[in-house]
Amino acid sequence: MQLPASLRQAIEQEIARQSLPSLPQAALSQAAGELSDRYRNQQQTPNRFMTTDAHRLAYAAVRMPATFAASRAALVEAHRLAPELQIESVLDLGAGTGAASWAVAEAFDQARQFTLLEQDHRLIELGQKLAQTSERPSLRAANWQRTNLRTTSEFTPHDLVICSYALNEIEPPAVRRILQSAWQAARQALIIVEPGTMKGFEVIRAARTQLIEAGAFIVAPCPHPGPCPMAETNGDDWCHFAARFERSALHRRLKGGTLGYEDEKFSYLAVTKHPVTSAAARVLRHPKRHAGYTQLQLCTPDGLQNATITKRDKDAWKLVRKTDWGDSWGNR
């Protein structure tokens, strides 16, 4: 998976425009490292952290591809399991530079109206510049609004509400209020994406409980609406997945990496206003492949289970050879 070509080029051109002498690459590399530390340490200081243009440009260069990849993976799976969704209007909460909206535009071709809410006006300016390079008129004409999610009591209804990498940066009482308003604003679906850390998953699990109580129907990744079986692991494990995306040369330089790809770990939840047929089970880890058999760790309606698929079961063997971490297993 990679960023749309126009977006990748726009990020590189914007960084080149602001580079030497006013913004040397060393400053961008340092900012990229600080961003990585923030996500790794799960800090809750977004307003104090994103304080310089170097931080914002580094965010676009190294975090926007990761956020896009994770959001797109969640959106594609939700659309696969709920193909009846007809998403024409999109509300992007805590939009940053717009990565989630770019992902929605790829996953739902019929999306025509985008509203992006973001608190940092400089991120809005950068996101608007990047959006003007899109081939999609809907992104170029998107409605960007400077909004503090913590203090907003209600949101304008849209077919899809997406909140990507935003709630883990907000205190829990405010998150509950935001989720209540987001669910009320979602005509068809609500999708939440968070870092694939223990803390990010805790945000997702709490949201899952709240939204089920509010009448939401789970699309993915959970194969059931019952109690989350991860609660029984005593905090030693958590539900998360990975989206692999292609690194640009700029991305590698800023992060000091050598590989041509990166795996972004994320947790997510997709819910709808109408009943859906979810997956029978979800693969929670990389399959353990051996000569003649493969072992799967699954989340099922009966809890966490291990399954062994052998060559003797020819139909299942064909399927398991194509199955990976995060995929559904069973009827969907």
C-alpha positions as CSV (number, residue, x, y, z in Angstrom):
1,M,0.0,0.0,0.0
2,Q,1.2,3.5,-0.7
3,L,0.0,7.1,-0.6
4,P,-1.8,8.4,-3.7
5,A,1.0,9.6,-6.1
6,S,-0.4,13.2,-6.0
7,L,-0.3,13.3,-2.2
8,R,3.2,11.9,-2.0
9,Q,4.5,14.4,-4.5
10,A,2.7,17.3,-2.8
11,I,4.3,16.4,0.6
12,E,7.8,16.2,-1.0
13,Q,7.3,19.5,-2.8
14,E,6.0,21.3,0.3
15,I,9.0,20.1,2.3
16,A,11.4,21.1,-0.5
17,R,9.8,24.5,-0.7
18,Q,10.4,25.1,3.1
19,S,13.8,23.5,3.3
20,L,17.2,25.1,3.4
21,P,18.1,27.5,4.8
22,S,14.9,28.2,6.8
23,L,14.2,24.6,7.7
24,P,17.2,22.3,7.3
25,Q,16.6,18.5,7.0
26,A,18.3,17.9,10.3
27,A,15.5,19.8,12.0
28,L,12.9,17.7,10.1
29,S,14.7,14.5,11.1
30,Q,14.8,15.6,14.7
31,A,11.1,16.4,14.6
32,A,10.3,13.0,13.0
33,G,12.2,11.3,15.8
34,E,10.2,13.3,18.4
35,L,7.0,12.2,16.7
36,S,8.0,8.6,16.8
37,D,8.9,8.8,20.5
38,R,5.6,10.4,21.2
39,Y,3.7,7.6,19.5
40,R,5.9,4.9,21.1
41,N,5.6,6.4,24.6
42,Q,1.8,7.1,24.1
43,Q,2.1,10.7,25.3
44,Q,-1.1,12.8,25.7
45,T,0.4,16.2,24.8
46,P,-0.7,17.0,21.3
47,N,-1.2,20.8,21.7
48,R,2.2,21.3,23.4
49,F,3.9,18.9,21.0
50,M,2.8,20.1,17.6
51,T,4.3,23.5,18.0
52,T,6.6,24.1,15.1
53,D,6.4,23.9,11.3
54,A,9.1,21.3,11.4
55,H,6.8,19.1,13.5
56,R,3.9,19.6,11.1
57,L,5.9,18.9,8.0
58,A,7.5,15.8,9.7
59,Y,4.0,14.7,10.6
60,A,2.9,14.9,7.0
61,A,6.0,13.1,5.8
62,V,6.2,10.2,8.3
63,R,2.8,10.0,10.1
64,M,0.4,10.8,7.3
65,P,1.4,7.6,5.3
66,A,1.0,5.5,8.4
67,T,-2.3,7.0,9.3
68,F,-3.5,6.6,5.7
69,A,-2.5,3.0,5.6
70,A,-4.2,2.1,8.9
71,S,-7.4,4.0,8.1
72,R,-7.6,2.5,4.6
73,A,-7.2,-1.0,5.9
74,A,-10.0,-0.5,8.4
75,L,-12.2,1.1,5.8
76,V,-11.7,-1.6,3.2
77,E,-12.6,-4.3,5.7
78,A,-15.7,-2.5,6.8
79,H,-16.8,-2.0,3.2
80,R,-16.1,-5.6,2.4
81,L,-18.3,-6.8,5.2
82,A,-21.0,-4.1,4.7
83,P,-21.1,-3.6,1.0
84,E,-24.5,-2.1,1.3
85,L,-23.0,1.1,2.8
86,Q,-23.6,4.1,0.4
87,I,-21.3,6.7,1.8
88,E,-21.7,10.2,0.1
89,S,-20.9,12.5,3.0
90,V,-17.9,12.1,5.4
91,L,-17.1,13.8,8.8
92,D,-13.4,13.5,9.7
93,L,-12.8,14.2,13.4
94,G,-9.4,15.3,14.5
95,A,-8.4,15.3,10.9
96,G,-4.8,16.5,11.2
97,T,-3.6,16.9,7.6
98,G,-6.5,14.8,6.2
99,A,-5.0,11.3,5.9
100,A,-8.2,9.6,6.9
101,S,-10.3,11.5,4.4
102,W,-7.8,10.6,1.6
103,A,-8.3,7.0,2.7
104,V,-12.1,7.3,2.6
105,A,-11.9,8.8,-0.9
106,E,-10.1,5.6,-2.1
107,A,-12.3,3.1,-0.2
108,F,-15.7,4.8,-1.1
109,D,-15.8,6.1,-4.6
110,Q,-19.2,7.7,-4.1
111,A,-18.1,10.0,-1.3
112,R,-18.9,13.5,-2.5
113,Q,-18.9,15.7,0.6
114,F,-16.0,15.9,3.1
115,T,-16.0,17.9,6.4
116,L,-12.7,17.9,8.3
117,L,-12.5,19.1,11.9
118,E,-9.1,20.0,13.3
119,Q,-7.9,22.3,16.1
120,D,-4.5,23.3,14.8
121,H,-4.9,26.0,12.2
122,R,-1.5,25.4,10.7
123,L,-2.3,21.7,10.2
124,I,-5.5,22.9,8.4
125,E,-3.5,25.1,6.1
126,L,-1.1,22.3,5.3
127,G,-3.9,19.8,4.8
128,Q,-5.7,22.2,2.5
129,K,-2.6,22.7,0.4
130,L,-2.2,18.9,0.1
131,A,-5.8,18.4,-0.8
132,Q,-5.7,20.8,-3.7
133,T,-3.4,18.3,-5.5
134,S,-6.0,15.4,-5.3
135,E,-7.6,14.1,-8.5
136,R,-10.9,14.0,-6.6
137,P,-12.9,17.3,-6.7
138,S,-14.6,16.3,-3.4
139,L,-11.2,16.5,-1.5
140,R,-10.2,19.7,-3.2
141,A,-13.6,21.2,-2.2
142,A,-13.6,19.8,1.3
143,N,-14.9,21.9,4.2
144,W,-12.2,22.4,6.8
145,Q,-13.3,23.7,10.1
146,R,-11.1,24.8,13.1
147,T,-12.7,22.9,16.0
148,N,-11.7,21.7,19.4
149,L,-13.4,18.2,19.8
150,R,-13.2,18.5,23.6
151,T,-15.6,21.5,23.7
152,T,-17.9,20.6,20.8
153,S,-21.3,19.3,22.0
154,E,-22.6,18.1,18.7
155,F,-21.6,17.4,15.1
156,T,-23.4,17.8,11.8
157,P,-24.9,14.5,10.6
158,H,-22.9,12.7,7.8
159,D,-23.2,9.2,6.3
160,L,-19.8,8.2,7.7
161,V,-18.0,9.6,10.7
162,I,-14.3,8.6,11.0
163,C,-12.0,9.4,13.9
164,S,-8.4,8.4,13.3
165,Y,-5.5,8.7,15.7
166,A,-7.3,11.4,17.7
167,L,-9.1,9.9,20.8
168,N,-6.0,8.5,22.5
169,E,-4.8,12.0,22.8
170,I,-7.9,13.1,24.8
171,E,-8.9,12.4,28.4
172,P,-11.5,9.6,28.8
173,P,-14.4,11.7,30.0
174,A,-14.1,13.9,26.9
175,V,-13.7,10.8,24.7
176,R,-17.1,9.5,26.0
177,R,-18.8,12.8,25.1
178,I,-17.1,12.9,21.7
179,L,-18.2,9.3,20.9
180,Q,-21.8,10.1,21.9
181,S,-21.9,13.0,19.6
182,A,-20.1,11.2,16.8
183,W,-22.6,8.3,17.0
184,Q,-25.5,10.6,16.9
185,A,-24.0,12.3,13.8
186,A,-23.3,9.0,12.0
187,R,-26.2,8.3,9.6
188,Q,-24.8,5.0,8.5
189,A,-21.4,4.1,10.1
190,L,-18.7,5.2,12.6
191,I,-15.1,4.1,12.3
192,I,-12.4,4.6,14.9
193,V,-8.7,4.0,14.4
194,E,-6.1,4.2,17.1
195,P,-2.4,3.2,17.5
196,G,-1.9,-0.5,17.9
197,T,-0.6,-0.1,21.5
198,M,-2.1,-1.3,24.7
199,K,-3.3,2.2,25.4
200,G,-4.8,2.6,21.9
201,F,-6.6,-0.7,22.3
202,E,-8.0,0.4,25.6
203,V,-9.5,3.4,23.8
204,I,-11.1,1.1,21.3
205,R,-12.4,-1.4,23.8
206,A,-14.0,1.4,25.9
207,A,-15.6,2.8,22.7
208,R,-16.8,-0.7,21.8
209,T,-18.6,-1.0,25.1
210,Q,-20.1,2.4,24.9
211,L,-21.3,2.1,21.3
212,I,-22.8,-1.4,21.8
213,E,-24.8,0.0,24.7
214,A,-25.9,2.9,22.4
215,G,-27.3,0.3,19.9
216,A,-24.4,0.0,17.4
217,F,-23.9,-3.1,15.3
218,I,-20.2,-4.2,15.0
219,V,-18.9,-4.7,11.5
220,A,-15.2,-5.3,12.3
221,P,-12.9,-6.5,13.6
222,C,-14.9,-8.2,16.3
223,P,-16.9,-11.3,15.2
224,H,-19.4,-10.8,18.0
225,P,-21.0,-8.1,20.2
226,G,-20.3,-10.0,23.5
227,P,-17.7,-9.1,26.1
228,C,-14.2,-8.6,24.7
229,P,-12.2,-11.8,25.5
230,M,-9.0,-9.7,25.6
231,A,-10.3,-8.5,29.0
232,E,-9.4,-12.0,30.3
233,T,-5.7,-11.7,29.4
234,N,-4.9,-9.5,32.5
235,G,-3.4,-6.7,30.3
236,D,-0.8,-9.0,28.8
237,D,-2.3,-8.9,25.3
238,W,-4.3,-6.6,23.2
239,C,-6.1,-6.7,19.8
240,H,-4.2,-4.9,17.1
241,F,-3.3,-5.4,13.5
242,A,-0.7,-4.1,11.0
243,A,-0.9,-2.3,7.7
244,R,2.2,-2.4,5.5
245,F,2.9,0.7,3.4
246,E,5.7,1.7,1.0
247,R,8.3,4.2,2.3
248,S,9.4,7.0,0.0
249,A,13.0,8.0,-0.2
250,L,12.1,11.1,1.9
251,H,10.4,8.9,4.6
252,R,13.5,6.7,4.8
253,R,15.8,9.7,5.1
254,L,13.8,11.4,7.9
255,K,13.5,8.2,9.9
256,G,16.9,6.9,9.2
257,G,15.5,3.7,7.9
258,T,16.8,1.3,5.2
259,L,13.8,-0.9,4.4
260,G,11.5,0.1,1.6
261,Y,8.4,-0.5,3.7
262,E,7.0,0.0,7.2
263,D,4.4,-1.9,9.2
264,E,2.0,0.4,11.0
265,K,0.3,-1.3,14.0
266,F,-3.2,-0.1,14.7
267,S,-6.4,-1.0,16.5
268,Y,-9.8,-0.2,15.1
269,L,-13.6,-0.5,15.4
270,A,-16.2,-0.2,12.7
271,V,-19.9,0.0,13.6
272,T,-23.1,0.7,11.7
273,K,-26.7,1.8,12.5
274,H,-28.1,-1.4,10.9
275,P,-27.4,-5.1,11.5
276,V,-24.6,-6.7,9.5
277,T,-23.2,-10.2,9.1
278,S,-19.7,-10.0,10.6
279,A,-16.9,-12.4,10.2
280,A,-17.2,-15.8,11.9
281,A,-13.8,-15.3,13.5
282,R,-10.8,-13.0,13.3
283,V,-7.1,-14.0,13.0
284,L,-5.3,-12.2,15.9
285,R,-1.7,-13.1,15.1
286,H,0.5,-14.1,12.2
287,P,-0.4,-17.7,11.3
288,K,2.2,-20.2,12.5
289,R,3.0,-22.2,9.3
290,H,4.6,-25.6,9.5
291,A,5.0,-28.5,7.0
292,G,1.6,-30.0,6.6
293,Y,-0.3,-27.7,9.0
294,T,-1.0,-24.1,10.1
295,Q,-2.0,-22.8,13.5
296,L,-4.3,-19.9,13.9
297,Q,-5.1,-17.8,17.0
298,L,-8.7,-16.6,16.6
299,C,-11.2,-14.4,18.3
300,T,-14.6,-16.1,18.1
301,P,-18.0,-15.7,19.6
302,D,-16.9,-18.3,22.1
303,G,-13.8,-16.5,23.1
304,L,-10.1,-16.8,22.1
305,Q,-9.4,-20.1,20.4
306,N,-6.5,-21.9,18.7
307,A,-7.2,-23.7,15.5
308,T,-5.0,-26.2,13.6
309,I,-5.6,-26.5,9.8
310,T,-4.0,-29.5,8.1
311,K,-3.5,-30.6,4.5
312,R,-6.1,-33.3,5.0
313,D,-8.8,-30.6,5.0
314,K,-8.3,-29.5,1.4
315,D,-10.8,-26.7,1.3
316,A,-9.6,-25.1,4.5
317,W,-6.0,-25.6,3.5
318,K,-6.5,-23.6,0.4
319,L,-8.0,-20.8,2.4
320,V,-5.4,-20.8,5.2
321,R,-2.5,-20.5,2.8
322,K,-3.9,-17.1,1.8
323,T,-4.9,-16.1,5.3
324,D,-2.9,-13.6,7.3
325,W,-2.9,-11.6,10.5
326,G,-6.1,-9.5,10.7
327,D,-8.1,-11.5,8.2
328,S,-11.5,-12.9,8.8
329,W,-11.8,-16.7,9.1
330,G,-15.0,-18.6,8.4
331,N,-18.1,-17.6,6.5
332,R,-16.8,-14.1,5.5
